[in-house]
Amino acid sequence: MRKADLHLHTHASSDASFDPEEVFSIAKARGLTALTFSDHDSIASNAAGQRLADIYDVAFLPGVEITSSWGGKPAHVLGFFPMVRCRHWKIFWPIIFGRCENSSLWRC
């Protein structure tokens, strides 16, 4: 069974302070096997995530959290980039498309 988190922030987001390697280290220690950086309106940490995936043996899917609005209210949309040199795409397919449950920590 895989454990993944598709909504992690690095220091590229205003509400986080960990650099990409710290996020990978914590994720690995907590038993995650897959993760996504979904920083607020930034893809700045995605290149580091792709590099660190091999070092930590944790699948990585590049992402972003886009600030928007819906019905006049603030909204955030998670975006994923499976075709941007992401060899782990097949790992994330069931996670993103509904074969998993639990919105904060996905398990497949």
N, C-alpha and C positions, 0 to 999 in steps of 0.2 A: 504494500500500500504506500502510495506517495503522499507526502504532506507538502502543501504549497501555500504560499501567501502571494497574492497578486496585487497587493496594495501596500508596498513598503516605500518609505521615504528615506532619502539620503540628505546630506547637508545642502544639496541643490534646492531643497524645499525650505521655505522660511520657517516651517514648524518642526524641523528635525536638525540634529547636530552630528549624527554619525556619518563618517565618510563611507564610501562603498565597501571597502574591505572590512570595516567594523560591522556593517550590516551582514555581510556574508559570514563572518566569524560567528556572530550571534545566531544567525539562522541555522548554520551547521550544528552549533552546540544544542540548539533546540530541536534538532531532528528534521528540519526541513530538507526536502530533496529537490525543490523547485521554487523559484521566486521571480518577482518582477519589481523593478524600480518604477514606481508611478509617482514621480515628483511633480509638484505643482508647476504646471506650465513650463517644464524644463525636461530636456532629454540629456542634460549635461553629464549624468552619471552612467548612461547606458553603455558607452564604450568600455568603461572600467568594469561594468557588470559582465560584459561578454568575455573580457579577459580573465576575470576572477572565477568564472564558472568552472573552468578547467582546474584551476588551483584548488578550489574547495570541493570539487566533484558535486556541484549543485547546478541543476539545469537553470538557465536564465532566459527570460523572454523580455525584450525591451518594451518599455511602456511609458506612459505619461498620464497625468491627471490634469485635464483641461478645465479651466474655470469658464463657466458659462452661466446662463440663466434659463429658467423654465417658468412660464407663467408669471414673469416679473420677480421671481425669487432666485437667489443664487443657487447654482447647481454645479456639481463637479461630475465630469464624465471621464471614465477610465478608457484609455486607448492603448491598444497593443499592436506591436509591429512584428508580426511573425515572419515577414518576408525580408527583413533587414538582417541578412546574415545570421539567421536564427536556426541553428541545426537542431535545437531542442523543441521545435514546433509540435511535433507529434506527441510529446509528453504533455503539452499544455492543451491540446485539442479537447480531451474529455473534461478537463477542469473548467475551461471557459464555456463550453457548450452544454453544460447542464448535467453531466453524469455524477456530479459531486454535490454535496450539501454542506451547509454551515458557512455563512457569509464571511467570517473573519479568518478561519483557518480551513483551507480546502483539503479534503482527503480523497484520494482515489485508490 
